Amino acid sequence: MSMVDVSAALTNPYTLDTFNVQRRAVSNNNYGEPTITPTIINNVRGVVYPASPNDLKRLPEAQVMAQTIVVITRFALRGASKDSQAQEWEPDVVVWGGDNFLVIATNDYSKAGRGFIYAICSSMDTVDAPGVTT
């Protein structure tokens, strides 16, 4: 563990944000077709900040704003996985600021303080909500 414990900053009410998490269980029918059953977990707390520039990408078929965020939280966000009972899970979806972000990478962030998860999340929406203006 590093010599600097930043858990006080990561749990400070001034730096915390609230978001919802959509946890998605996968089950297959007799034909192998998947059914996704979502469960919404409300009012999860963590630090959320942009991970990349919110640049417009102009493609022949569409214009998209490729938003990516970082979430640092004690809530156990997960990517695609299978648990000890062989239950399969799709990656979690973080619902923050009116947009849906798919968890694309998770890392143990215990060096910053016990129990923290560092997750990189990419926007799932074709068009995201407008950014905050002042």
Protein Blocks (a to p, Z undefined) as FASTA:
>chain_A
ZZbdcklmmmgfklpccdddddddddddfkopacddddddehiacddddfbdcdddddfk
bccdddddddddfbdcddddddfkopacddddddeehiacddfbdcdfklnoghiacddd
ddfbfbdcddddZZ
